[in-house]
Amino acid sequence: MARRGCGPLIAPLSESMRPLRQQIFERVRAGGLMPRVQVAKELGISPASVTTLTSELIEAGYLEEVAVPREPGDSGRGRPPVALGVRADAHHVVGVKLSDSFHTAVVVDFAGTVVASEAVQVQPGLQAPETLIDACHALILSVVAKAGVAMACISAIGVGVPGFVDSARGRIFWSPILREQDYPLAEAISVRAGLPVMLDNDANLVALAELWYGAGREIADFAVVTIEHGVGMGMVINHRLYRGSQGLGMELGHTKVQLDGALCRCGQRGCLEAYVADYALAREATTALNWMHKAGQPMHVLIESLYDHAKAGNAAARSIFRRAGRYLAVGLANVVNLFDPALIILSGDRMRYDYLYAADTLSEMEKLVLNTGRPTPPIEVHAWGDLLWAHGAAALALSSVTEGLLGPARDMAAQ
């Protein structure tokens, strides 16, 4: 059976710094199934080196040999051709996305295949740390049971949350779903689950999902802009996620587009998010459409109603989306002028509202981009759904497990 594979298909420039065993393993995982001769060709190393190192990886239980069907017309005798593949059951990880509407989770095997998924609706609003940890742990237990895998077979957990996250230290500086600030969420979940936990900003995880499973597998530099309850951004440079020196880079939603402008939920004014996110649209609708009587409605219900009015031709409703789209055009133009990515991916639940990325919005973005005579980067809209974020969290955990087993630190420890 063919395996699609997962992970970047193009090696980063820093690939030579990674142990050769790791390079071989990750290349096989990216290809799904790959003959030894192809591994040697793609990595530019001798077939003998590949044979030696893959034998070690097979003995360690990380790779396996898989018989592949002969080509049509090939009636050759002898041993059928074999390819290398990742031993899928060697390790499993869990990816979790925590939000103020749905918590989602997936279980992924060592080959990167999703074994099970789960989503639970939650009440919006700030949560006490204990409440959030309880919900996260319950979701992990549920999705692992659904996968038919024992908790003892789970090697790590990746968790994504909205807000300002220090991924290296596993701390949340601020999040719209957590009452506490500068909270060690990764450690708290790890203690509860008894497993290593990696934490990251949810927009970064969308970029990781695209890097491992989507359009970013063959692109060295691309940006993902997410529009959900806020505005986020993940940036991949040279096939690696860029986080900044303190892990707080790429906060597109909190770049300023208006001095002394609208109040953002981060506490500052004039942020892009304060003009594009759902609470910004709801605020505009309450004023422009005189919807004070709807103030108590759930946010998603109010936004859906606004969109229905816009589609029905309500000029005020359409102007609200149009204004948000113009601010989004400013943000996207800034991304192009700063980073010149090969591709910009728009993702998230709000991409259902096509006014935000209508032709006139994208045309306005092009007017704001530096005029070099060259085309602007293509913009694609990807609507993966709620599980997208959890896929990225699983990729974060899977990458960490792989690094621990085969990375430079493991090689140094063995010396």
C-alpha positions in Angstrom: 0.0 0.0 0.0 1.4 3.4 -1.0 2.3 5.8 1.8 1.9 9.5 1.2 4.6 10.6 3.6 4.9 13.8 5.6 7.5 16.4 6.4 9.5 18.8 4.3 10.6 17.4 0.9 13.4 19.8 0.4 16.4 19.8 2.7 17.2 23.1 4.6 20.6 24.7 4.1 21.6 23.6 7.6 20.9 19.9 6.8 24.6 19.1 6.9 24.7 19.9 10.6 22.2 17.2 11.4 23.5 13.6 11.9 23.3 11.5 8.7 21.1 8.9 10.4 18.6 11.7 11.1 18.8 13.0 7.6 18.1 9.5 6.2 15.3 8.8 8.6 13.5 12.2 7.9 14.0 11.8 4.1 12.4 8.4 4.2 9.5 9.7 6.4 9.0 12.6 4.0 8.9 10.2 1.0 6.6 7.7 2.6 8.4 4.7 0.9 11.8 5.1 -0.6 14.4 2.7 -2.1 17.9 2.9 -0.7 19.3 4.0 -4.0 17.0 7.0 -4.1 17.9 8.0 -0.5 21.6 7.9 -1.5 20.9 10.0 -4.6 18.8 12.6 -2.9 21.3 13.1 0.0 24.3 12.9 -2.2 26.0 10.1 -0.2 27.3 6.7 -1.1 25.0 3.7 -1.3 27.3 1.9 1.1 26.7 4.6 3.7 23.0 4.4 3.3 23.1 0.6 3.6 25.1 0.8 6.9 23.0 3.5 8.5 19.6 2.1 7.4 20.6 -1.2 8.9 21.2 0.5 12.2 17.9 2.3 11.9 16.1 -1.0 11.1 17.8 -2.7 14.1 16.8 0.2 16.3 13.2 -0.3 15.2 12.7 3.1 13.5 12.7 1.9 9.9 11.5 -1.2 8.2 11.7 -2.9 4.7 8.5 -2.9 2.7 8.0 -5.0 -0.4 6.8 -3.0 -3.3 4.8 -4.3 -6.3 6.8 -4.9 -9.4 6.3 -2.5 -12.3 3.8 -3.7 -15.0 5.5 -6.0 -17.4 8.3 -6.8 -15.0 8.3 -10.6 -14.6 11.8 -10.7 -13.1 12.8 -13.5 -10.8 14.4 -13.4 -7.4 13.6 -11.2 -4.4 10.9 -8.6 -5.0 12.0 -5.0 -4.8 11.9 -3.4 -1.4 11.7 0.1 -0.1 12.4 1.7 3.2 9.5 3.0 5.3 9.1 4.3 8.8 8.0 1.7 11.4 4.7 3.4 12.2 4.1 1.8 15.6 7.5 2.6 17.0 6.2 5.8 18.5 2.9 7.7 18.8 2.3 11.4 19.8 -0.7 13.5 20.6 -1.4 17.0 19.1 -3.8 19.3 21.0 -5.2 22.7 20.1 -6.9 24.6 23.0 -9.2 27.5 22.1 -12.2 29.4 23.3 -14.7 27.5 21.1 -13.4 24.0 20.4 -10.6 21.9 21.8 -9.2 19.4 19.2 -6.7 16.6 19.3 -5.2 13.9 17.1 -3.0 10.9 17.7 -0.3 10.5 15.1 2.0 7.5 14.6 5.8 7.7 13.9 5.2 7.8 10.1 3.1 10.9 10.6 -0.3 9.2 9.9 -3.3 10.4 11.9 -4.7 7.4 13.8 -7.6 9.2 15.6 -9.0 12.6 16.1 -11.4 14.2 18.6 -13.1 17.6 19.0 -15.1 19.0 22.0 -17.0 22.2 22.2 -16.1 24.5 25.1 -17.5 27.6 26.7 -15.8 30.8 25.6 -14.0 33.0 28.1 -11.0 33.1 30.3 -10.3 29.8 32.1 -8.5 29.1 35.4 -5.3 27.1 34.7 -6.7 24.1 36.5 -9.8 24.1 34.4 -7.8 24.3 31.2 -5.4 21.5 32.3 -8.3 19.3 33.3 -10.0 19.8 29.9 -6.7 19.1 28.1 -6.0 15.9 30.0 -9.5 14.6 29.5 -9.3 15.3 25.7 -5.9 13.5 25.6 -7.3 10.4 27.4 -10.3 10.4 25.1 -8.4 10.6 21.8 -5.8 8.1 22.9 -8.5 5.6 23.8 -10.2 6.3 20.5 -6.9 5.4 18.7 -6.8 2.1 20.6 -3.3 3.0 21.8 -2.1 2.6 25.4 -1.0 5.8 27.1 2.3 4.0 27.7 2.9 4.0 24.0 2.6 7.8 23.7 6.0 9.5 23.5 5.1 13.2 23.7 2.3 15.7 23.5 2.3 18.9 21.4 -0.1 21.7 22.5 -1.1 24.9 20.7 -2.8 27.9 22.3 -3.6 31.4 21.1 -1.6 34.3 22.6 2.0 35.1 23.3 3.9 31.9 23.9 7.5 31.2 24.8 7.9 27.9 23.2 11.4 27.2 24.4 10.3 27.6 28.1 6.8 26.2 27.6 5.2 29.4 29.1 2.3 31.5 28.1 2.9 35.2 28.6 -0.7 36.1 27.7 -3.6 34.2 26.2 -7.3 35.1 25.6 -8.3 31.7 27.1 -6.2 31.8 30.3 -6.7 33.9 33.4 -3.0 33.7 34.5 -0.1 35.4 32.7 3.4 34.1 32.4 2.1 30.6 33.3 4.2 27.4 32.8 1.4 25.5 30.9 3.7 22.9 29.3 5.1 21.8 32.6 1.7 21.7 34.2 0.2 19.5 31.5 3.4 17.4 31.5 3.0 16.7 35.2 -0.6 15.8 34.8 -0.1 13.5 31.8 3.3 12.1 32.8 4.7 12.9 29.4 7.0 15.5 27.7 4.9 18.4 26.4 5.9 21.0 23.7 3.9 24.2 23.7 3.6 26.8 20.9 1.5 29.6 19.5 -1.4 28.2 17.5 -0.6 30.2 14.3 2.9 28.7 14.4 1.2 25.3 14.4 -0.8 26.1 11.3 2.5 26.9 9.6 3.9 23.5 10.9 0.9 21.7 9.6 1.4 23.2 6.1 5.1 22.4 6.3 4.5 18.8 7.2 1.3 18.0 5.5 0.3 20.8 3.1 1.5 23.3 0.5 4.7 24.1 2.4 6.3 20.7 1.9 8.0 21.9 -1.3 8.4 25.6 -0.5 11.4 27.0 1.3 9.8 30.3 2.5 6.1 30.9 3.0 3.8 32.7 5.4 0.5 31.6 7.0 -1.9 34.2 8.2 -4.7 32.9 10.4 -8.0 34.7 11.1 -10.0 33.2 13.8 -11.0 34.9 17.1 -7.8 36.8 16.5 -5.2 37.3 13.8 -2.0 35.3 13.8 0.9 34.5 11.6 3.4 31.7 11.2 6.5 32.2 9.0 8.7 29.4 7.6 12.2 30.5 6.4 14.5 27.9 4.8 12.0 25.1 5.7 12.2 26.0 9.4 9.6 27.8 11.6 10.8 31.3 12.6 9.9 32.3 16.1 12.2 35.2 16.9 14.8 35.6 19.6 12.2 35.3 22.5 9.7 33.2 20.7 7.3 36.1 20.1 8.0 36.9 16.5 5.4 37.1 13.7 2.6 38.7 15.8 1.0 40.2 12.7 -2.3 40.7 14.5 -0.6 43.1 16.9 1.3 45.2 14.4 -0.2 48.7 14.4 -2.3 50.0 11.6 -3.9 53.0 13.3 -2.4 55.4 15.9 -4.7 55.7 19.0 -7.1 53.4 17.1 -9.6 50.7 18.2 -8.9 48.8 21.4 -7.4 45.4 20.9 -8.0 42.5 23.4 -4.2 42.6 24.1 -4.8 45.9 25.8 -3.2 48.2 23.2 -4.8 50.3 20.6 -4.6 50.3 16.8 -3.6 46.6 16.3 -4.6 45.0 13.0 -6.5 42.4 15.0 -8.8 45.1 16.4 -10.1 45.7 12.9 -10.2 42.2 11.4 -11.0 39.7 14.2 -14.5 38.5 15.0 -14.8 40.8 18.0 -13.9 43.7 15.8 -16.6 42.8 13.3 -19.1 42.3 16.1 -18.3 45.7 17.6 -18.8 47.3 14.2 -22.1 45.5 13.7 -23.5 46.5 17.1 -22.9 50.1 16.2 -23.6 50.3 12.5 -26.6 48.0 12.5 -28.0 49.1 15.9 -27.7 45.5 17.2 -27.5 46.4 20.9 -30.2 43.9 21.6 -27.9 41.1 20.2 -25.0 41.9 22.5 -25.7 38.8 24.6 -25.6 36.4 21.7 -22.6 34.0 21.2 -19.9 35.6 19.0 -20.2 33.0 16.2 -23.9 33.4 16.0 -23.6 37.2 15.7 -20.9 37.0 13.0 -22.9 34.4 11.0 -25.9 36.8 11.2 -23.7 39.7 10.0 -22.5 37.6 7.1 -26.0 36.5 6.1 -27.0 40.2 6.0 -24.0 41.0 3.8 -24.8 38.2 1.4 -28.4 39.4 1.3 -27.3 42.8 0.1 -27.3 44.8 3.3 -25.0 47.7 2.5 -24.0 48.4 6.1 -23.1 44.7 6.7 -21.1 44.6 3.5 -19.2 47.7 4.4 -18.1 46.2 7.7 -16.5 43.2 5.9 -15.1 45.5 3.2 -13.4 47.7 5.9 -12.0 44.7 7.6 -10.7 43.4 4.2 -9.0 46.7 3.5 -7.1 46.5 6.9 -6.2 42.9 6.1 -4.8 44.1 2.7 -2.6 46.5 4.7 -1.3 43.7 6.9 -0.7 41.4 3.9 1.2 44.1 2.0 3.4 44.6 5.0 4.2 40.9 5.1 5.2 41.0 1.4 7.3 44.1 1.8 9.1 42.7 4.9 9.6 39.1 3.9 8.9 38.5 0.2 7.6 35.0 0.8 7.0 32.6 -2.1 3.5 32.0 -0.9 1.0 33.5 1.5 -1.6 31.1 2.9 -4.8 32.4 4.5 -6.3 30.0 7.0 -8.8 29.8 9.8 -12.5 29.7 10.3 -13.0 33.3 9.2 -11.9 32.4 5.7 -15.5 31.3 5.1 -16.3 35.0 4.9 -15.1 35.6 1.3 -15.4 39.4 1.7 -12.2 39.4 3.6 -10.2 38.2 0.6 -12.4 39.4 -2.3 -10.8 40.4 -5.5 -10.9 44.1 -4.6 -9.2 43.4 -1.3 -6.3 41.5 -2.9 -6.1 44.2 -5.6 -5.7 46.8 -2.8 -2.9 44.7 -1.3 -1.1 44.8 -4.6 -1.3 48.6 -4.7 0.4 48.7 -1.3 3.2 46.4 -2.2 6.5 47.8 -3.5 6.2 48.2 -7.3 9.2 46.2 -8.7 7.6 45.1 -11.9 7.4 41.5 -10.6 4.2 39.7 -9.6 3.2 39.6 -6.0 3.3 36.3 -4.1 0.3 34.0 -4.8 -2.3 33.9 -2.0 -4.1 30.7 -1.3 -7.1 30.1 1.0 -6.9 26.8 2.9 -9.9 25.8 5.0 -8.7 22.7 6.7 -11.1 22.9 9.6 -10.6 22.7 13.3 -8.2 19.7 13.2 -5.6 21.7 11.2 -4.2 23.2 14.4 -3.9 19.8 16.1 -2.1 18.4 13.1 0.5 21.1 13.6 0.8 20.3 17.3 1.4 16.7 16.5 4.1 17.7 14.1 5.7 19.7 16.9 5.7 16.7 19.1 6.9 14.3 16.4 9.8 16.6 15.5 10.8 16.7 19.2 10.7 12.9 19.5 12.7 12.5 16.4 15.3 15.0 17.5 15.7 13.3 20.8 16.2 9.9 19.2 18.4 10.8 16.3 19.5 14.4 16.7 22.9 15.9 17.5 22.4 15.7 21.3 21.9 11.9 21.0 25.0 11.5 18.9 27.1 13.5 21.4 25.7 11.5 24.3 26.8 8.3 22.6 30.4 9.5 22.2 
